[in-house]
């Protein structure tokens, strides 16, 4: 073989191994930011996973792009199918809200009754592989789970009003929580949100602070908090964010097409006629040709919820306007190599964690967006580091409460 070819191949292997796969990157414990309160110091004593090194899957786990892409396309490897019970609630506008409840498969170590009220990420539901894996793992650790299915996300549950889910609508989550509180009045609740679902969770807890009386704690996983800022960030080509934006828009469009009759077709016409209301004027061609989430919002979403403008819609949906009113323990988890939500966009959780005595901002070096795969050379463990961190944090808060608590204000 010619020396030039050998050198070229070696250089290519080096670029792939070092630059893309990051095989020479050192693994580290998460970076933690908090207000040095007694509560957080006690929490870290009983939640070791947050201070130990997270070691991602060896060959590709140090690449945020691969973590994110494999999460998006595979979800989890060998994901289980936990069995739950589906509940339906008709909203005031006729929308059919569904959520699934999964009973624990083991007794919680404390003997207590705990329910995780979960909101999945954008366009997701309880049938997604990463959600199923988390459900099964949490069940095995003694937790009940109530998981919201975003409007329009389930192929076998058609829309019954001309409205699909949005980034910040908390009404469906509120219906889920109300149902859980009524059905399991003795259960202690924990609020968990993934990505966009975390925005809904934080907004839900903060917009009406009295709701926090029902919860032990909250967990916000891989969210961006300020939607206005996120729209600018997602249009940047840096680290392929514009491509991620395009792929998310395609996913949204697939759900919009599946529900197009109720959103702006014959069923929508009948819906508005029954209510003596003029149908919303959409440019359907513009909607279907959208190449980003912002385009969808400009041509459809803000009109759908009767907001004055796209800018107003983003302000109304953002949890950043409500987070300062949260006083219960709150874990804010992001990854430094999450290229959808870059570290420089994490100013909201950083600022909040510095002054809120019960808040903990946790930034892992690796993990991507909702990936956090670990174990194995090529094929990772089914249960992710994220799954274990959520359960570990919840158990730590429970343990502190069982021991009489620590002053948290």
N, C-alpha and C positions, 0 to 999 in steps of 0.2 A: 504494500500500500504506500502511496506517495506520502512523504512527510507532511506536505501541505494539507492533505486530506485528514491525516491523523490529528494534526493540530486543530483543524476546523471541527472535527468530531469532538475532540476533547473540550474545545471552547464551548461548543453547543451543550455538551453534557454539564459543564460547569455552570453555564447560564441557567439551565433548567433546574439543576440541583440547588444552586445558591440563590439565584435571583428570584425564581418563581416558586420553587418548593420550599425555600428557606431552610434547607437541611442543616445549615450551620448556625441557625438561630438558637440561642439558649432559651430553655424554658424557665419561667420564673413564677413566683407566687403572684396573685393579683395585686395591683396597686389599690390601696384603700384610702378613702378620704372621708373624714367625719369630724364632728365637733368636740371630740375628746370627752364625751359624756360618760358617766358611770355605766349607763345602759349599754352603750356600744362596746366598751371595754369588757363588760361581762359577756356580752353576746359573742365576741371573738374568742373568749375562753372556751365557750361551749359549742362553737361552730368551727371546728378546725379546717374544714374544706376551704374556707375563705382565706386562710393564711398559709395553706400548703400549695406547693407547685402544681399547676395544671399541666399535665403532659399530654399533648394531642397525639392522634394517630401518627405513627412515625414517618411514613413516606410522604404524606401530603397534608397532614394536619397543621403544619406551620404556615400554610398558604390560606390567607383569608378568603381569596377567590374560590379555592376548591372547597373550603368549609361551607361557604355560602351556596355554591352551585350544587354540591352534593346534597345539602339540606333541601334546596329547592326542588331538585329532581328526584331524589330518593327518599328524603325525609329521615328515615332511620333504617338501619339494616336489620332484617328479620323482625320487623315491627309486629307486636302482638295485636290481636283484635279483642280488646276487653268488651264484655257484655254489659250494657247499661239499659236504662229505660228512658224512652223519649217522651218529652212533655211538650204540649202545644199551648200557646197563649195568644189570643187574638188582641192586638193592640187597638187603641181607639180609632185609628185610621183604617182598620181592617187588615193590616199587615199580620202575617202569621209568624210569630216568634217561636222558635223551637230551641230547646236545650236538653241535654242528656245528663242523667244522674247515674253515677257508678258507685256502688257500695264498696267499702273496703273488703279486701280479701284476707286480711289479717287484723288482729287486734292491735291497736296503737299501744306502744310501750307504757304509756301513762294510764291506759284504761279509759281515756277520755274520748269524747265524740267531737271530731274535727272535720270540717268541710272546706275544701278548696273551691272557691268560686272563680272559674277560669274563663278568660276571654282570649281566643286564639288570634293569630296574626291576620293580616289583610286577606280577605276572600277565603278564609280558612274555617274549619269546623272540627268537630270531634272525630271525624273520619280520616283526618290527615295523619300521616305516619308519625310525625314528631309529637303530635298531640296524643295519639294512641299510646305511644311508648311512655310518655310522661304519665298518662292516666294509669296504665298498668303498674308502673313502678310506684307511684304514690299510693295506689290501692294496697300494694304489698307491704307498704310501710304503715298501714293503719288509717289512711285518710279516705273519706268520701270525696267525690268530685262532682261538681255541677259545671258543665261545660256549655257555653253559649255557641250556637251555630249562627254565623252571620247571615243576615237576610240575603237570600239569593245564592248562597254558597252550596247548598245541598241539591244535587241533581234531581232527587226524587221529591223535593218539597218546593213546588212552584210558588212564586210570589202571588199574594192575594191583594196587594195594593201596589200602585205605581211608585214603589220606593225600594231601593236596594240599600244595603248598609252604607254607613259613612264613617269617616275617621273618628268622629267624636260624639256620635249619638249614644247617650247612656240609657235610653228608655228600655231597650231590650235587656240590658244587663240588670237594670233595676227590677224588671219583671222576674228575672231569674233569682235575684237575691230575695225578693219578697216571697217567692215560692219556697225557697229553701228555709227561710225563717219561719214560715207558717208550718211547713211539713216537719221540720226538725228543730223545734223551739229550744232544745237543750244543747244543740250543736254550737261550737265556737267556730267562727268563720275566718277564713284567710283569703285575701283577694290576690289573684295572680293574673298578670297580663303579659302576652307575648307581642312585641313589636307594636303594630297599630293597636292591638288589644290592650297593651299596657297604657297607651294614651287614654283609652276609654276608662280603664281602671283608675288611673290617677285623677282624671277629670271627675269621675263619679264620686270618688272619696272627697275631693276638694270643693266641688261646686255646692255641696250641702254637707258641711262638716259634721252634722249630727249623725250622718250615716256611719261615721268611724266608730261610734259606740257599739256597732254590731260586729266589729272586726278586731282580731288580735293584731294583725299586721297586714301589710301589702307588699307585693313584689312586682317590680317594673323591669321587664327583661327586653333589652335591645330596642328601646324606643328613642325617638328624636325630640319629643316634647313640644317643639315649636314648629308647627306645620308650615307657616309662612317661610321660615328660614329653610326648612327642608325642601321646599319647592325649588328654591334657587340652587341648593346643593345638588339635588337630583338631576339638574340639567347640566352639570359639569361633566366633562369627559375624563377628568382625573380619575384614575383607578376604575375606569369603565362604568362610572355611576350612571351615565346617560343610557348605557346598554341595559343595566339593571332596571332602570326606569321604564324602558321600552318593554322589557319582558313582563314587568308587573302590569303594565297597561294591557298587554296582550291577554294576560290572565283575567283581568277585569272584563275585557271585551268578550271573552268566551262566556262569562256569566251573564253579561248584558244581552248578548245574542240569544242565549237560552231563555231569557225572560223578556225578550223584546216586546212581545204582544202585550204584556201587562205594564211595561214601562212606557211605551209610546205607540202601541198598536191598537188592535180592535178591543182588547180587554181594557186597555187604558181609557179608550173612548167611552166604553160602557160604564166604567167606574166613575168617571167625571160626570157623565150624563145622569147617573143615578143620584148624584149629589148636587145637581144643578150648578155645576161649576165648569168654567171653560178649561179645556185641557191645557197643559203646559206646552208652550211653543218650543219645540226642539228642532234643531237642524240635525236630523238623524245621520245624514251622510258625513257631517263633520264629526259626530260622535264615533261612527264606525271607522273613520279614518284616523282616529287619534293615535299618536305614537308615544304619548307620555301620560302619566296620571294627571298632570296639570291640564293638558288638553281636554281630558275627560271632565275634569272639574269645571273648566271654563264653558264647555258646551252642554254639560248635563247636570253635574252634581249640585252646584249651588242653586240652580233653578229648581231642581227636584225638591229641595227642602225649603224653598221660598226665601232664601237669603237674598240680601240686596245686591251682593256682588261676590265674586270669587274671593276677594281679599277679606270681606266680612266673614265669609264662610270659614276661611282658615283660622281667623281669630276666634270665632265661636267654637271651633273644634279643638283648639290647642289646649293641652293639659298644663302648659307652662303658666297660664293665667290663674291656675287653681292650686298648684302644688304647694305654695307657701301656707295654705290653710290646712295642710295635713300634719297631724301631730302624733299619730300612731306610728309604731316602727315601720320603716319603709326601706326595702333594699332596692337600689338602683344599679342594675347590672348591664354593662356594655363590654364590648371587646375592642381592643385597640386596632385590630385588623378587620373590623367591620367596615367595608368600603361603601356600604349604603349609608351608614351613619358615621361619618368620620369623627375622630376624637375632638377636633376643633368645634364640632357642632354640639358637644356635650356641656355647654356652658350652664344650662338650666340645672341639671343634677349636681354639677360641681358647686355652683353657688348655693343651692339648697342644702346640700350635705354639710357645708361649712358652718351653717348656723342652726340647723334643725337637730336637736339633741337625740332624736330617735332615728335619724337617717344614716344610711351607710351607702356610699358610692363605691362600687367595686368594678375595676377595669382590668380585665384579663389581657395578657399580651396576645393570645391567640383565641380563636373561636369563631371568627367571621360573624355573619348575621344568622343567629339562631342555630349555628352548627354545634360547636363545643363537643365535637367527636373526640373520643379518647380510646386508648387501648389498641393493640394490634399493630402489625407491620403495615398491612394494606387494608384489611377489613376491620373496622372499629367495633367496639362493643355496641350492643343494642342500646343500652342506657347511656345517655350522655353525661358529661360533667355538669351541664346545666340542670339536668333532671335531679342529680344528686345535690347540687348546691341549693336548689329551691327547697327540697325536702329538708336538707340540713338546716337551712335558715329557719324554716317554719318550726322545726323541732327545737331549735335553740330558743326561740321566742316562747314556745310552750314551756320549756324547762325553766326559764327565768320566771315565768308566771307561776308555775307550780311551786317554785321555791320562795314565793312571796313577792317576787318582782324586785326591780331596781327603780329608784326614782327616775322618771323619764321626762321631767319638765323643769 
